[in-house]
Amino acid sequence: MAEVESISHSGICVHDLKEAEDFYCKVLGATLHSRVNFKTQDALRGRSIHATLALDDYVFAIMLTEDWMEVPERGQLRGANRTRHSFCVPRARFPEIVKLLEVNGVPFEGPVTHPDQGPFGESVYFRDPTGNFLEVLWRRDEDVTYNTVQPLGHGGGG
Amino acid sequence: MTDASAGTDEPRPEGFSHLVIEVADTDRAIEFYGVALGAGTAVLNAWPRADEAALALASGQALAFRAGDDGGIGKESGVHQAYACPAEARAGIADRLRACGIDVATYHEDRPPEAVDPFYFTDPFGNRAQLVFSPGEGAGISGIDHAAVEASDIEWEEEFFVEQLGFPVDHRVGWNTADYVRARAWAEGKEDMAPGTRRMDHRYRDIPGAEPGRGREVARPNMQIFLGLERGAIGIFLATRHRQEPAPETARGTPRTALAIDRAGLDRWAAKLAATGVAVEGPVEHAPGGPLAASLYFRDPCGNFFELCTPENGSPGR
């Protein structure tokens, strides 16, 4: 069986592409890499309407949905309507993110402190303009260098 | 909804000066627009271009005709010219169009100001036109409401007009799920939509779970942005097929959308446009005695022709 190594990218479904671009780029600091279906060539190929963004080395697409998605009521800030995307920042920059949410009028829950023994330090929970659940956290193990996982040798599959 | 307004301290064109459309016969065009559409038959003397003839509109704007190929392009695309018209002229114009053997279409567009009382037709030369009614008196079209062009790259057009030239975006189509939902209603025959506003896309791969035989088809909104002017708007529709564009170095041509700006603004825009790298010609000083003092011609990145011009009295003030 093939073994996947890591997440390459993900797609976040949205109801308004412009609003989503502004949110992820202007509030969270993502960069816009490309948009699809804004050129005749894309129309002729029948490509879906989406944009590709990147937050540091994490690439994700915001995909315009063809129909309205069910969205939990706006007051709920923490949850997972099938998915929650969690972004990581260094501990030193965590207050900066909280401030950014405040300045941009994004309602959030937290910071929530996680148990000492776990890898997560604190999280804030909020939603994008469509209502997708998001989280930003810092990790307690951010200074730890883990050993590279070695491939299983011959017979290691036991 | 205006969502961008870069460079607001810069002088910006306030509205339309004139439109130049291609017709098979300029005399017939003057008669059609002047009489059937009720614009009046006041032909402007000393129009700067000898190969164009222009009708004066009540708004102080002009509608110019150049003998050339039939419009044609507007029949299947979002390209059209929209004229302001007093509501009381509606029935008379519809009768006169019928007498010319021209059908009035009542399909819809997405931009809110155009949602009420749709009125479209194709002129005898193949140009698709729209009337936008407002309360008032008069026998026919009185001015220019908006103009729509098409582009092979909406993103590039937005970069050019909004980011570099500072036009605000007045409206977007195709960016919201609501547009998709309406596109489906159109595909199901529940909405009659104007050419260029919707597409039936043939995807390059099957859609899992789709109806047998329709696995590659999906109804989509066709991307559009509208640039806001103080008076009027410019629509840019995504071209749904490739068309021959004019040579990149050609700055002046037809069809052409002309915007009014004062003389100081014209000179500043000459420098501003030169910095964008698109083809620019001018400012061209026109002979005295005509309606225009000077013009600056340019083409956008997708090959649409535009003109900035200063009226003879030096100020747009219309």
Chai-1 contact restraints between the chains, C-beta under 6 A:
chainA,res_idxA,chainB,res_idxB,connection_type,confidence,min_distance_angstrom,max_distance_angstrom,comment,restraint_id
A,H15,B,T177,contact,1.0,0.0,6.0,A-B,restraint_1
A,D16,B,N176,contact,1.0,0.0,6.0,A-B,restraint_2
A,L17,B,W175,contact,1.0,0.0,6.0,A-B,restraint_3
A,K18,B,W175,contact,1.0,0.0,6.0,A-B,restraint_4
A,R35,B,E155,contact,1.0,0.0,6.0,A-B,restraint_5
A,F38,B,I154,contact,1.0,0.0,6.0,A-B,restraint_6
A,F38,B,E155,contact,1.0,0.0,6.0,A-B,restraint_7
A,F38,B,M223,contact,1.0,0.0,6.0,A-B,restraint_8
A,K39,B,D153,contact,1.0,0.0,6.0,A-B,restraint_9
A,T40,B,S152,contact,1.0,0.0,6.0,A-B,restraint_10
A,T40,B,A239,contact,1.0,0.0,6.0,A-B,restraint_11
A,T40,B,H242,contact,1.0,0.0,6.0,A-B,restraint_12
A,A43,B,T240,contact,1.0,0.0,6.0,A-B,restraint_13
A,R45,B,Y204,contact,1.0,0.0,6.0,A-B,restraint_14
A,G46,B,D201,contact,1.0,0.0,6.0,A-B,restraint_15
A,G46,B,H202,contact,1.0,0.0,6.0,A-B,restraint_16
A,G46,B,R203,contact,1.0,0.0,6.0,A-B,restraint_17
A,G46,B,Y204,contact,1.0,0.0,6.0,A-B,restraint_18
A,T65,B,T177,contact,1.0,0.0,6.0,A-B,restraint_19
A,E66,B,Y180,contact,1.0,0.0,6.0,A-B,restraint_20
A,W68,B,T177,contact,1.0,0.0,6.0,A-B,restraint_21
